Amino acid sequence: MKLRDVKMGNTVRVVKITGEGATKRRIMDMGITKGTDIYVRKVAPLGDPVEVTVRNFELSLRKADADILEVEPV
C-alpha cells in the first residue's frame, strides 16, 4: 500500500521508495528510508498534505511524495 492510503492514527513501516532522482533523494534526506516507522498524525481534508512523525520529528508530505512510499502495517 502507499503512504497516502494510510488512515490517520496508524503506524506503518517503509518497504520501498519507488521515486527516482531528486525526489527520492529529498525524501531520504528527511530521514525516510527503508525500514523506517512512520506514524500518520493528520491528513488534510483533500489528502494533501499528510502530517507524519518520523524518527521523533514531524514532517508534512505532499500527496505526490506520499505516493512514492510503499509501506506495510506494523
PDB file with SEQRES, HELIX, SHEET and CRYST1 records, atoms N, CA, C and O in Angstrom:
SEQRES   1 A   74  MET LYS LEU ARG ASP VAL LYS MET GLY ASN THR VAL ARG          
SEQRES   2 A   74  VAL VAL LYS ILE THR GLY GLU GLY ALA THR LYS ARG ARG          
SEQRES   3 A   74  ILE MET ASP MET GLY ILE THR LYS GLY THR ASP ILE TYR          
SEQRES   4 A   74  VAL ARG LYS VAL ALA PRO LEU GLY ASP PRO VAL GLU VAL          
SEQRES   5 A   74  THR VAL ARG ASN PHE GLU LEU SER LEU ARG LYS ALA ASP          
SEQRES   6 A   74  ALA ASP ILE LEU GLU VAL GLU PRO VAL                          
HELIX    1 AA1 LEU A    3  ASP A    5  5                                   3    
HELIX    2 AA2 GLY A   21  ASP A   29  1                                   9    
HELIX    3 AA3 LYS A   63  ASP A   67  1                                   5    
SHEET    1 AA1 5 PHE A  57  LEU A  61  0                                        
SHEET    2 AA1 5 VAL A  50  VAL A  54 -1                                        
SHEET    3 AA1 5 ASP A  37  VAL A  43 -1                                        
SHEET    4 AA1 5 THR A  11  ILE A  17 -1                                        
SHEET    5 AA1 5 LEU A  69  PRO A  73 -1                                        
CRYST1    1.000    1.000    1.000  90.00  90.00  90.00 P 1           1          
ATOM      1  N   MET A   1       0.842  -1.170   0.000  1.00  0.00           N  
ATOM      2  CA  MET A   1       0.000   0.000   0.000  1.00  0.00           C  
ATOM      3  C   MET A   1       0.888   1.234   0.000  1.00  0.00           C  
ATOM      4  O   MET A   1       2.061   1.158   0.364  1.00  0.00           O  
ATOM      5  N   LYS A   2       0.344   2.349  -0.399  1.00  0.00           N  
ATOM      6  CA  LYS A   2       1.067   3.619  -0.452  1.00  0.00           C  
ATOM      7  C   LYS A   2       0.807   4.410   0.833  1.00  0.00           C  
ATOM      8  O   LYS A   2      -0.228   4.227   1.475  1.00  0.00           O  
ATOM      9  N   LEU A   3       1.728   5.272   1.203  1.00  0.00           N  
ATOM     10  CA  LEU A   3       1.582   6.080   2.411  1.00  0.00           C  
ATOM     11  C   LEU A   3       0.344   6.970   2.332  1.00  0.00           C  
ATOM     12  O   LEU A   3      -0.304   7.208   3.352  1.00  0.00           O  
ATOM     13  N   ARG A   4       0.007   7.458   1.161  1.00  0.00           N  
ATOM     14  CA  ARG A   4      -1.160   8.343   1.051  1.00  0.00           C  
ATOM     15  C   ARG A   4      -2.471   7.624   1.352  1.00  0.00           C  
ATOM     16  O   ARG A   4      -3.481   8.278   1.608  1.00  0.00           O  
ATOM     17  N   ASP A   5      -2.477   6.275   1.328  1.00  0.00           N  
ATOM     18  CA  ASP A   5      -3.680   5.489   1.602  1.00  0.00           C  
ATOM     19  C   ASP A   5      -3.856   5.162   3.079  1.00  0.00           C  
ATOM     20  O   ASP A   5      -4.902   4.645   3.473  1.00  0.00           O  
ATOM     21  N   VAL A   6      -2.850   5.453   3.905  1.00  0.00           N  
ATOM     22  CA  VAL A   6      -2.886   5.115   5.330  1.00  0.00           C  
ATOM     23  C   VAL A   6      -3.795   6.098   6.066  1.00  0.00           C  
ATOM     24  O   VAL A   6      -3.742   7.306   5.833  1.00  0.00           O  
ATOM     25  N   LYS A   7      -4.619   5.566   6.951  1.00  0.00           N  
ATOM     26  CA  LYS A   7      -5.548   6.393   7.721  1.00  0.00           C  
ATOM     27  C   LYS A   7      -4.835   7.055   8.895  1.00  0.00           C  
ATOM     28  O   LYS A   7      -3.811   6.566   9.372  1.00  0.00           O  
ATOM     29  N   MET A   8      -5.388   8.165   9.350  1.00  0.00           N  
ATOM     30  CA  MET A   8      -4.841   8.916  10.461  1.00  0.00           C  
ATOM     31  C   MET A   8      -4.779   8.045  11.721  1.00  0.00           C  
ATOM     32  O   MET A   8      -5.723   7.312  12.015  1.00  0.00           O  
ATOM     33  N   GLY A   9      -3.669   8.125  12.463  1.00  0.00           N  
ATOM     34  CA  GLY A   9      -3.507   7.394  13.707  1.00  0.00           C  
ATOM     35  C   GLY A   9      -2.830   6.043  13.557  1.00  0.00           C  
ATOM     36  O   GLY A   9      -2.609   5.358  14.555  1.00  0.00           O  
ATOM     37  N   ASN A  10      -2.496   5.644  12.341  1.00  0.00           N  
ATOM     38  CA  ASN A  10      -1.850   4.352  12.114  1.00  0.00           C  
ATOM     39  C   ASN A  10      -0.337   4.506  11.968  1.00  0.00           C  
ATOM     40  O   ASN A  10       0.162   5.549  11.544  1.00  0.00           O  
ATOM     41  N   THR A  11       0.374   3.445  12.327  1.00  0.00           N  
ATOM     42  CA  THR A  11       1.823   3.397  12.166  1.00  0.00           C  
ATOM     43  C   THR A  11       2.146   2.362  11.104  1.00  0.00           C  
ATOM     44  O   THR A  11       1.600   1.259  11.114  1.00  0.00           O  
ATOM     45  N   VAL A  12       3.040   2.726  10.185  1.00  0.00           N  
ATOM     46  CA  VAL A  12       3.437   1.829   9.108  1.00  0.00           C  
ATOM     47  C   VAL A  12       4.957   1.826   8.998  1.00  0.00           C  
ATOM     48  O   VAL A  12       5.637   2.674   9.577  1.00  0.00           O  
ATOM     49  N   ARG A  13       5.475   0.862   8.249  1.00  0.00           N  
ATOM     50  CA  ARG A  13       6.918   0.741   8.029  1.00  0.00           C  
ATOM     51  C   ARG A  13       7.190   0.844   6.535  1.00  0.00           C  
ATOM     52  O   ARG A  13       6.474   0.247   5.732  1.00  0.00           O  
ATOM     53  N   VAL A  14       8.214   1.594   6.158  1.00  0.00           N  
ATOM     54  CA  VAL A  14       8.573   1.781   4.758  1.00  0.00           C  
ATOM     55  C   VAL A  14       9.170   0.486   4.210  1.00  0.00           C  
ATOM     56  O   VAL A  14      10.104  -0.074   4.784  1.00  0.00           O  
ATOM     57  N   VAL A  15       8.615   0.023   3.092  1.00  0.00           N  
ATOM     58  CA  VAL A  15       9.103  -1.184   2.427  1.00  0.00           C  
ATOM     59  C   VAL A  15       9.975  -0.806   1.238  1.00  0.00           C  
ATOM     60  O   VAL A  15      10.997  -1.442   0.982  1.00  0.00           O  
ATOM     61  N   LYS A  16       9.563   0.248   0.502  1.00  0.00           N  
ATOM     62  CA  LYS A  16      10.279   0.619  -0.711  1.00  0.00           C  
ATOM     63  C   LYS A  16       9.983   2.077  -1.049  1.00  0.00           C  
ATOM     64  O   LYS A  16       8.879   2.571  -0.820  1.00  0.00           O  
ATOM     65  N   ILE A  17      10.987   2.755  -1.596  1.00  0.00           N  
ATOM     66  CA  ILE A  17      10.808   4.109  -2.115  1.00  0.00           C  
ATOM     67  C   ILE A  17      10.899   3.995  -3.631  1.00  0.00           C  
ATOM     68  O   ILE A  17      11.960   3.691  -4.177  1.00  0.00           O  
ATOM     69  N   THR A  18       9.770   4.241  -4.313  1.00  0.00           N  
ATOM     70  CA  THR A  18       9.707   3.991  -5.751  1.00  0.00           C  
ATOM     71  C   THR A  18      10.113   5.166  -6.617  1.00  0.00           C  
ATOM     72  O   THR A  18      10.247   5.004  -7.830  1.00  0.00           O  
ATOM     73  N   GLY A  19      10.313   6.332  -6.047  1.00  0.00           N  
ATOM     74  CA  GLY A  19      10.684   7.505  -6.833  1.00  0.00           C  
ATOM     75  C   GLY A  19      12.111   7.427  -7.326  1.00  0.00           C  
ATOM     76  O   GLY A  19      12.852   6.503  -6.991  1.00  0.00           O  
ATOM     77  N   GLU A  20      12.488   8.415  -8.129  1.00  0.00           N  
ATOM     78  CA  GLU A  20      13.867   8.464  -8.592  1.00  0.00           C  
ATOM     79  C   GLU A  20      14.370   9.892  -8.604  1.00  0.00           C  
ATOM     80  O   GLU A  20      13.587  10.839  -8.527  1.00  0.00           O  
ATOM     81  N   GLY A  21      15.662  10.040  -8.701  1.00  0.00           N  
ATOM     82  CA  GLY A  21      16.268  11.352  -8.831  1.00  0.00           C  
ATOM     83  C   GLY A  21      16.163  12.209  -7.590  1.00  0.00           C  
ATOM     84  O   GLY A  21      16.304  11.728  -6.466  1.00  0.00           O  
ATOM     85  N   ALA A  22      15.911  13.497  -7.815  1.00  0.00           N  
ATOM     86  CA  ALA A  22      15.901  14.484  -6.736  1.00  0.00           C  
ATOM     87  C   ALA A  22      14.789  14.225  -5.725  1.00  0.00           C  
ATOM     88  O   ALA A  22      14.975  14.456  -4.530  1.00  0.00           O  
ATOM     89  N   THR A  23      13.655  13.755  -6.183  1.00  0.00           N  
ATOM     90  CA  THR A  23      12.540  13.490  -5.268  1.00  0.00           C  
ATOM     91  C   THR A  23      12.902  12.394  -4.267  1.00  0.00           C  
ATOM     92  O   THR A  23      12.666  12.539  -3.067  1.00  0.00           O  
ATOM     93  N   LYS A  24      13.467  11.316  -4.756  1.00  0.00           N  
ATOM     94  CA  LYS A  24      13.871  10.213  -3.877  1.00  0.00           C  
ATOM     95  C   LYS A  24      14.957  10.681  -2.910  1.00  0.00           C  
ATOM     96  O   LYS A  24      14.912  10.345  -1.727  1.00  0.00           O  
ATOM     97  N   ARG A  25      15.912  11.437  -3.386  1.00  0.00           N  
ATOM     98  CA  ARG A  25      16.999  11.933  -2.541  1.00  0.00           C  
ATOM     99  C   ARG A  25      16.454  12.835  -1.445  1.00  0.00           C  
ATOM    100  O   ARG A  25      16.888  12.741  -0.296  1.00  0.00           O  
ATOM    101  N   ARG A  26      15.499  13.720  -1.786  1.00  0.00           N  
ATOM    102  CA  ARG A  26      14.913  14.635  -0.801  1.00  0.00           C  
ATOM    103  C   ARG A  26      14.184  13.865   0.290  1.00  0.00           C  
ATOM    104  O   ARG A  26      14.304  14.193   1.470  1.00  0.00           O  
ATOM    105  N   ILE A  27      13.426  12.840  -0.103  1.00  0.00           N  
ATOM    106  CA  ILE A  27      12.713  12.002   0.869  1.00  0.00           C  
ATOM    107  C   ILE A  27      13.711  11.313   1.797  1.00  0.00           C  
ATOM    108  O   ILE A  27      13.511  11.279   3.011  1.00  0.00           O  
ATOM    109  N   MET A  28      14.773  10.769   1.233  1.00  0.00           N  
ATOM    110  CA  MET A  28      15.772  10.073   2.042  1.00  0.00           C  
ATOM    111  C   MET A  28      16.531  11.054   2.946  1.00  0.00           C  
ATOM    112  O   MET A  28      16.909  10.690   4.059  1.00  0.00           O  
ATOM    113  N   ASP A  29      16.756  12.274   2.492  1.00  0.00           N  
ATOM    114  CA  ASP A  29      17.417  13.284   3.316  1.00  0.00           C  
ATOM    115  C   ASP A  29      16.565  13.687   4.513  1.00  0.00           C  
ATOM    116  O   ASP A  29      17.098  14.138   5.526  1.00  0.00           O  
ATOM    117  N   MET A  30      15.259  13.530   4.409  1.00  0.00           N  
ATOM    118  CA  MET A  30      14.356  13.823   5.526  1.00  0.00           C  
ATOM    119  C   MET A  30      14.357  12.699   6.568  1.00  0.00           C  
ATOM    120  O   MET A  30      13.713  12.829   7.609  1.00  0.00           O  
ATOM    121  N   GLY A  31      15.069  11.602   6.303  1.00  0.00           N  
ATOM    122  CA  GLY A  31      15.154  10.513   7.261  1.00  0.00           C  
ATOM    123  C   GLY A  31      14.216   9.371   6.969  1.00  0.00           C  
ATOM    124  O   GLY A  31      14.110   8.440   7.769  1.00  0.00           O  
ATOM    125  N   ILE A  32      13.526   9.417   5.833  1.00  0.00           N  
ATOM    126  CA  ILE A  32      12.611   8.337   5.469  1.00  0.00           C  
ATOM    127  C   ILE A  32      13.373   7.366   4.583  1.00  0.00           C  
ATOM    128  O   ILE A  32      13.618   7.638   3.407  1.00  0.00           O  
ATOM    129  N   THR A  33      13.744   6.229   5.162  1.00  0.00           N  
ATOM    130  CA  THR A  33      14.472   5.198   4.439  1.00  0.00           C  
ATOM    131  C   THR A  33      13.765   3.864   4.648  1.00  0.00           C  
ATOM    132  O   THR A  33      12.837   3.766   5.452  1.00  0.00           O  
ATOM    133  N   LYS A  34      14.204   2.839   3.923  1.00  0.00           N  
ATOM    134  CA  LYS A  34      13.612   1.513   4.040  1.00  0.00           C  
ATOM    135  C   LYS A  34      13.726   1.026   5.484  1.00  0.00           C  
ATOM    136  O   LYS A  34      14.795   1.103   6.089  1.00  0.00           O  
ATOM    137  N   GLY A  35      12.617   0.526   6.031  1.00  0.00           N  
ATOM    138  CA  GLY A  35      12.597   0.016   7.392  1.00  0.00           C  
ATOM    139  C   GLY A  35      12.217   1.039   8.451  1.00  0.00           C  
ATOM    140  O   GLY A  35      12.091   0.692   9.625  1.00  0.00           O  
ATOM    141  N   THR A  36      12.032   2.299   8.054  1.00  0.00           N  
ATOM    142  CA  THR A  36      11.682   3.360   8.994  1.00  0.00           C  
ATOM    143  C   THR A  36      10.199   3.312   9.327  1.00  0.00           C  
ATOM    144  O   THR A  36       9.367   3.128   8.438  1.00  0.00           O  
ATOM    145  N   ASP A  37       9.863   3.475  10.602  1.00  0.00           N  
ATOM    146  CA  ASP A  37       8.465   3.535  11.017  1.00  0.00           C  
ATOM    147  C   ASP A  37       7.943   4.959  10.849  1.00  0.00           C  
ATOM    148  O   ASP A  37       8.632   5.931  11.161  1.00  0.00           O  
ATOM    149  N   ILE A  38       6.714   5.061  10.352  1.00  0.00           N  
ATOM    150  CA  ILE A  38       6.067   6.360  10.142  1.00  0.00           C  
ATOM    151  C   ILE A  38       4.708   6.325  10.816  1.00  0.00           C  
ATOM    152  O   ILE A  38       3.906   5.423  10.573  1.00  0.00           O  
ATOM    153  N   TYR A  39       4.450   7.323  11.675  1.00  0.00           N  
ATOM    154  CA  TYR A  39       3.152   7.479  12.328  1.00  0.00           C  
ATOM    155  C   TYR A  39       2.401   8.605  11.617  1.00  0.00           C  
ATOM    156  O   TYR A  39       2.904   9.724  11.516  1.00  0.00           O  
ATOM    157  N   VAL A  40       1.211   8.310  11.132  1.00  0.00           N  
ATOM    158  CA  VAL A  40       0.415   9.310  10.420  1.00  0.00           C  
ATOM    159  C   VAL A  40      -0.386  10.102  11.447  1.00  0.00           C  
ATOM    160  O   VAL A  40      -1.328   9.582  12.046  1.00  0.00           O  
ATOM    161  N   ARG A  41      -0.007  11.366  11.648  1.00  0.00           N  
ATOM    162  CA  ARG A  41      -0.646  12.220  12.655  1.00  0.00           C  
ATOM    163  C   ARG A  41      -1.928  12.844  12.149  1.00  0.00           C  
ATOM    164  O   ARG A  41      -2.962  12.773  12.812  1.00  0.00           O  
ATOM    165  N   LYS A  42      -1.868  13.454  10.976  1.00  0.00           N  
ATOM    166  CA  LYS A  42      -3.028  14.163  10.424  1.00  0.00           C  
ATOM    167  C   LYS A  42      -3.046  14.007   8.914  1.00  0.00           C  
ATOM    168  O   LYS A  42      -2.007  13.864   8.269  1.00  0.00           O  
ATOM    169  N   VAL A  43      -4.250  14.038   8.369  1.00  0.00           N  
ATOM    170  CA  VAL A  43      -4.417  14.055   6.921  1.00  0.00           C  
ATOM    171  C   VAL A  43      -5.371  15.195   6.602  1.00  0.00           C  
ATOM    172  O   VAL A  43      -6.463  15.271   7.166  1.00  0.00           O  
ATOM    173  N   ALA A  44      -4.967  16.074   5.708  1.00  0.00           N  
ATOM    174  CA  ALA A  44      -5.817  17.207   5.324  1.00  0.00           C  
ATOM    175  C   ALA A  44      -7.097  16.690   4.660  1.00  0.00           C  
ATOM    176  O   ALA A  44      -7.106  15.578   4.131  1.00  0.00           O  
ATOM    177  N   PRO A  45      -8.169  17.476   4.680  1.00  0.00           N  
ATOM    178  CA  PRO A  45      -9.450  17.031   4.119  1.00  0.00           C  
ATOM    179  C   PRO A  45      -9.372  16.505   2.683  1.00  0.00           C  
ATOM    180  O   PRO A  45     -10.074  15.553   2.342  1.00  0.00           O  
ATOM    181  N   LEU A  46      -8.547  17.097   1.850  1.00  0.00           N  
ATOM    182  CA  LEU A  46      -8.420  16.614   0.476  1.00  0.00           C  
ATOM    183  C   LEU A  46      -7.225  15.684   0.299  1.00  0.00           C  
ATOM    184  O   LEU A  46      -6.875  15.326  -0.826  1.00  0.00           O  
ATOM    185  N   GLY A  47      -6.593  15.287   1.417  1.00  0.00           N  
ATOM    186  CA  GLY A  47      -5.481  14.343   1.374  1.00  0.00           C  
ATOM    187  C   GLY A  47      -4.121  14.966   1.115  1.00  0.00           C  
ATOM    188  O   GLY A  47      -3.132  14.246   0.974  1.00  0.00           O  
ATOM    189  N   ASP A  48      -4.051  16.285   1.049  1.00  0.00           N  
ATOM    190  CA  ASP A  48      -2.787  16.935   0.754  1.00  0.00           C  
ATOM    191  C   ASP A  48      -2.629  18.174   1.623  1.00  0.00           C  
ATOM    192  O   ASP A  48      -3.408  19.108   1.433  1.00  0.00           O  
ATOM    193  N   PRO A  49      -1.705  18.263   2.546  1.00  0.00           N  
ATOM    194  CA  PRO A  49      -0.604  17.350   2.836  1.00  0.00           C  
ATOM    195  C   PRO A  49      -0.966  16.311   3.903  1.00  0.00           C  
ATOM    196  O   PRO A  49      -2.050  16.328   4.486  1.00  0.00           O  
ATOM    197  N   VAL A  50      -0.015  15.417   4.126  1.00  0.00           N  
ATOM    198  CA  VAL A  50      -0.114  14.402   5.167  1.00  0.00           C  
ATOM    199  C   VAL A  50       0.933  14.747   6.219  1.00  0.00           C  
ATOM    200  O   VAL A  50       2.109  14.900   5.888  1.00  0.00           O  
ATOM    201  N   GLU A  51       0.528  14.871   7.474  1.00  0.00           N  
ATOM    202  CA  GLU A  51       1.475  15.188   8.545  1.00  0.00           C  
ATOM    203  C   GLU A  51       1.865  13.885   9.223  1.00  0.00           C  
ATOM    204  O   GLU A  51       1.002  13.139   9.685  1.00  0.00           O  
ATOM    205  N   VAL A  52       3.167  13.609   9.284  1.00  0.00           N  
ATOM    206  CA  VAL A  52       3.670  12.354   9.832  1.00  0.00           C  
ATOM    207  C   VAL A  52       4.747  12.613  10.867  1.00  0.00           C  
ATOM    208  O   VAL A  52       5.346  13.688  10.906  1.00  0.00           O  
ATOM    209  N   THR A  53       4.988  11.603  11.714  1.00  0.00           N  
ATOM    210  CA  THR A  53       6.101  11.634  12.654  1.00  0.00           C  
ATOM    211  C   THR A  53       7.092  10.553  12.219  1.00  0.00           C  
ATOM    212  O   THR A  53       6.739   9.380  12.100  1.00  0.00           O  
ATOM    213  N   VAL A  54       8.343  10.974  11.985  1.00  0.00           N  
ATOM    214  CA  VAL A  54       9.414  10.078  11.542  1.00  0.00           C  
ATOM    215  C   VAL A  54      10.631  10.346  12.407  1.00  0.00           C  
ATOM    216  O   VAL A  54      11.104  11.481  12.475  1.00  0.00           O  
ATOM    217  N   ARG A  55      11.144   9.315  13.070  1.00  0.00           N  
ATOM    218  CA  ARG A  55      12.355   9.446  13.893  1.00  0.00           C  
ATOM    219  C   ARG A  55      12.250  10.601  14.894  1.00  0.00           C  
ATOM    220  O   ARG A  55      13.186  11.383  15.057  1.00  0.00           O  
ATOM    221  N   ASN A  56      11.108  10.693  15.551  1.00  0.00           N  
ATOM    222  CA  ASN A  56      10.830  11.693  16.591  1.00  0.00           C  
ATOM    223  C   ASN A  56      10.801  13.135  16.095  1.00  0.00           C  
ATOM    224  O   ASN A  56      10.998  14.051  16.894  1.00  0.00           O  
ATOM    225  N   PHE A  57      10.563  13.366  14.814  1.00  0.00           N  
ATOM    226  CA  PHE A  57      10.286  14.723  14.347  1.00  0.00           C  
ATOM    227  C   PHE A  57       9.120  14.684  13.366  1.00  0.00           C  
ATOM    228  O   PHE A  57       8.809  13.644  12.784  1.00  0.00           O  
ATOM    229  N   GLU A  58       8.485  15.835  13.198  1.00  0.00           N  
ATOM    230  CA  GLU A  58       7.259  15.907  12.414  1.00  0.00           C  
ATOM    231  C   GLU A  58       7.526  16.491  11.038  1.00  0.00           C  
ATOM    232  O   GLU A  58       8.282  17.450  10.887  1.00  0.00           O  
ATOM    233  N   LEU A  59       6.888  15.893  10.036  1.00  0.00           N  
ATOM    234  CA  LEU A  59       7.026  16.327   8.652  1.00  0.00           C  
ATOM    235  C   LEU A  59       5.656  16.469   8.027  1.00  0.00           C  
ATOM    236  O   LEU A  59       4.709  15.796   8.434  1.00  0.00           O  
ATOM    237  N   SER A  60       5.546  17.330   7.055  1.00  0.00           N  
ATOM    238  CA  SER A  60       4.360  17.398   6.217  1.00  0.00           C  
ATOM    239  C   SER A  60       4.796  17.001   4.816  1.00  0.00           C  
ATOM    240  O   SER A  60       5.707  17.597   4.241  1.00  0.00           O  
ATOM    241  N   LEU A  61       4.133  15.990   4.277  1.00  0.00           N  
ATOM    242  CA  LEU A  61       4.472  15.485   2.947  1.00  0.00           C  
ATOM    243  C   LEU A  61       3.343  15.763   1.973  1.00  0.00           C  
ATOM    244  O   LEU A  61       2.168  15.612   2.306  1.00  0.00           O  
ATOM    245  N   ARG A  62       3.710  16.168   0.773  1.00  0.00           N  
ATOM    246  CA  ARG A  62       2.719  16.331  -0.278  1.00  0.00           C  
ATOM    247  C   ARG A  62       2.191  14.969  -0.691  1.00  0.00           C  
ATOM    248  O   ARG A  62       2.843  13.948  -0.474  1.00  0.00           O  
ATOM    249  N   LYS A  63       1.010  14.961  -1.285  1.00  0.00           N  
ATOM    250  CA  LYS A  63       0.403  13.717  -1.734  1.00  0.00           C  
ATOM    251  C   LYS A  63       1.307  13.005  -2.748  1.00  0.00           C  
ATOM    252  O   LYS A  63       1.410  11.779  -2.732  1.00  0.00           O  
ATOM    253  N   ALA A  64       1.957  13.768  -3.623  1.00  0.00           N  
ATOM    254  CA  ALA A  64       2.855  13.173  -4.619  1.00  0.00           C  
ATOM    255  C   ALA A  64       4.046  12.491  -3.958  1.00  0.00           C  
ATOM    256  O   ALA A  64       4.494  11.443  -4.423  1.00  0.00           O  
ATOM    257  N   ASP A  65       4.570  13.080  -2.866  1.00  0.00           N  
ATOM    258  CA  ASP A  65       5.682  12.459  -2.142  1.00  0.00           C  
ATOM    259  C   ASP A  65       5.220  11.225  -1.380  1.00  0.00           C  
ATOM    260  O   ASP A  65       5.936  10.226  -1.328  1.00  0.00           O  
ATOM    261  N   ALA A  66       4.039  11.284  -0.792  1.00  0.00           N  
ATOM    262  CA  ALA A  66       3.500  10.141  -0.061  1.00  0.00           C  
ATOM    263  C   ALA A  66       3.181   8.985  -1.009  1.00  0.00           C  
ATOM    264  O   ALA A  66       3.147   7.827  -0.593  1.00  0.00           O  
ATOM    265  N   ASP A  67       2.949   9.300  -2.273  1.00  0.00           N  
ATOM    266  CA  ASP A  67       2.597   8.277  -3.242  1.00  0.00           C  
ATOM    267  C   ASP A  67       3.787   7.417  -3.658  1.00  0.00           C  
ATOM    268  O   ASP A  67       3.590   6.305  -4.147  1.00  0.00           O  
ATOM    269  N   ILE A  68       5.007   7.896  -3.478  1.00  0.00           N  
ATOM    270  CA  ILE A  68       6.183   7.092  -3.879  1.00  0.00           C  
ATOM    271  C   ILE A  68       6.672   6.182  -2.748  1.00  0.00           C  
ATOM    272  O   ILE A  68       7.621   5.419  -2.931  1.00  0.00           O  
ATOM    273  N   LEU A  69       6.025   6.260  -1.580  1.00  0.00           N  
ATOM    274  CA  LEU A  69       6.443   5.434  -0.444  1.00  0.00           C  
ATOM    275  C   LEU A  69       5.524   4.227  -0.300  1.00  0.00           C  
ATOM    276  O   LEU A  69       4.343   4.371   0.015  1.00  0.00           O  
ATOM    277  N   GLU A  70       6.071   3.037  -0.533  1.00  0.00           N  
ATOM    278  CA  GLU A  70       5.327   1.803  -0.308  1.00  0.00           C  
ATOM    279  C   GLU A  70       5.549   1.390   1.135  1.00  0.00           C  
ATOM    280  O   GLU A  70       6.686   1.320   1.601  1.00  0.00           O  
ATOM    281  N   VAL A  71       4.440   1.110   1.853  1.00  0.00           N  
ATOM    282  CA  VAL A  71       4.504   0.820   3.286  1.00  0.00           C  
ATOM    283  C   VAL A  71       3.714  -0.437   3.622  1.00  0.00           C  
ATOM    284  O   VAL A  71       2.905  -0.919   2.829  1.00  0.00           O  
ATOM    285  N   GLU A  72       3.971  -0.958   4.830  1.00  0.00           N  
ATOM    286  CA  GLU A  72       3.217  -2.090   5.358  1.00  0.00           C  
ATOM    287  C   GLU A  72       2.847  -1.783   6.806  1.00  0.00           C  
ATOM    288  O   GLU A  72       3.569  -1.053   7.484  1.00  0.00           O  
ATOM    289  N   PRO A  73       1.734  -2.329   7.287  1.00  0.00           N  
ATOM    290  CA  PRO A  73       1.346  -2.088   8.693  1.00  0.00           C  
ATOM    291  C   PRO A  73       2.382  -2.685   9.642  1.00  0.00           C  
ATOM    292  O   PRO A  73       3.019  -3.693   9.337  1.00  0.00           O  
ATOM    293  N   VAL A  74       2.536  -2.044  10.795  1.00  0.00           N  
ATOM    294  CA  VAL A  74       3.481  -2.532  11.812  1.00  0.00           C  
ATOM    295  C   VAL A  74       2.728  -3.431  12.773  1.00  0.00           C  
ATOM    296  O   VAL A  74       3.317  -3.959  13.715  1.00  0.00           O  
TER     297      VAL A  74                                                      
END                                                                             
